Structure formats: C-alpha cells, structure tokens
Amino acid sequence: MDKRFALRLKLHKVDGTIVHHNALLRRIIPKGQLVQGYSLCDNEACWHCWVVDAQGEIFDVGKQLGIQYTYSDHVPEGYKEMEHEMIEKNKKLYQLYIDDPIKFWKQAPTKVKNFSALK
C-alpha cells in the first residue's frame, strides 16, 4: 500500500518533507501512529519518521522510493549518526505534528494540505 501511495505523491508532485509525506500516509493507516527513530544503512544512522499500525507493521513513504534500510528507536553502538540541516527541520516538524497537529497542517505546503490521501 505505501509504494502505491508514494508513487501518487510523486505523480502529483507533492512537495514537503518526509514528515509531511508520512503524516499523509498515517491518515490512511487504521490506528496508525507517526513515530520517530533512526533508519540504519551500512554503519550510518539517520533520524527518520515512519508510520506503525496497530499490529506493529511499518509503513514508510521514504523507503518505497529510496534505498533499503532497517529501523531503530536509537543509534546502535557502532553506527555514526548522520547530520545535516534537513534533519533538524524535520525533527521540529515532527514535534509540531505531535504537539499541535492543527498548526502542523495549517503550516504545511499547499500541495500537502490539498492532497487527498484516501484515493
């Protein structure tokens, strides 16, 4: 399901960040929850967010169109945490989504706000 959803986002050129895209995906996952943690690839850990449903299954727009990685709620020993300016922006967006979802959606890019997740 998330691969088709990711392709729809790409087809409709929906801008925004991984936080916006997975927040949209969360809308179609019954009892889904947007969670944060780290994507692990090689020996690097990058802050990331994804959707987990009530049964613990993971859904992630980013994984469908990018490289394959695994998930962790922390940076495991032996991994180096990646740093770049988008990570801090995404962490702030994630926190806004958790603390004030109404404000999060009001501040979202127009194409994100207007995208119909339920098609």
N, C-alpha and C positions, 0 to 999 in steps of 0.2 A: 504494500500500500504506500509506503513512504517514497519508493522510487517513482511511482506514477505522480505522486504529489510534487516531488522535487522537479520532475520534468515539466509539470504545469507551471510551477514558479518560474522556471527558465523560459518557457514558451511565452509567458505573459510579461517577461522582463520585470519581475517584481524585485525592486531594489530592497535595501535594508541589509541587516546583518544576520548572522546565524541565529541570534536571539530572536529576531523578528520572524524568521522563517520557521524555526521550531515552535515558537509561540502560536503561529498559524496552524502548524501541524497538530499541536496539542488540542486545538478546537475540534478535531475530528476523531480523536482517540478517546473512546469512552473511559471515563475516570482516569484520564492521563494526567501526568504531572510533569511540569518542566523542572528538570534537575540540573545541577552543575557538577562538574568534576574535571577530569582530565582525559584527553584522548592520548593514547600511547602508541608510538610508532618508532621502531628502531630503539634508540636509547633516549628519546625525547618525549616529554610530557607537555601538552599544550592545553591551557584552560579551554573548556568547551561546555556546551549545554546540550541536552537532548531530552526526549520525552520517554517516560516509563509508564506503561499501562498498569492496571490493577493486578495483572498476573506477573509483573516484573519484566515483560518483554520491552526491549529498547527499540525506539523509532528515532531516526535522525536524518534530517534532510541533507546535512553536510556529508554524511558517509555515503550517500547514494551517488553523489556526483564527484567525489574526491577519492583519495587514497584510502586503503583499508587500514583500520586501526582498532584497538581494543579500548575499553573504558575502565576508569578507576576513579574512586572518590578522593584520592590523594596522589601525590607524586611518590611512586615507589622508589626504594633505595636503588641506586644505580642509574636513575633517569635524571636528565637535566631538564629543568623547567624552561620552556621557551618564553621569550619576552618580546613583545612588540606593541606599538601604540593601539592597535585594534583590540588587544586583549583587555586592556584597562577600560576602553569604551564599552566593550561587550559585558564586562563584569558589572559596570554601572547600569547598563540597560537591563541586565538580568535582575539586579537588585531592585530596580524601579518596577519591573514586572511583578516581583514578589511583594514589594511593599505597597505599590499603588498601581494596580493594573489599569485603572481608568486613565490615569495620567500617561502610562506607557502607551496605550492605544491612541490617545489624543496626540502624542508627540511622534507617533510612527509616521514614516513616509507615506504619502498619499496612495501609492500603489499597494502598499502593505494594508492600509486601512480598507481599501476598496476591493481587495482580493477576496473572492468567495471560496472559502476553504471546503465547503460542502457540495462540490460538483462531481 
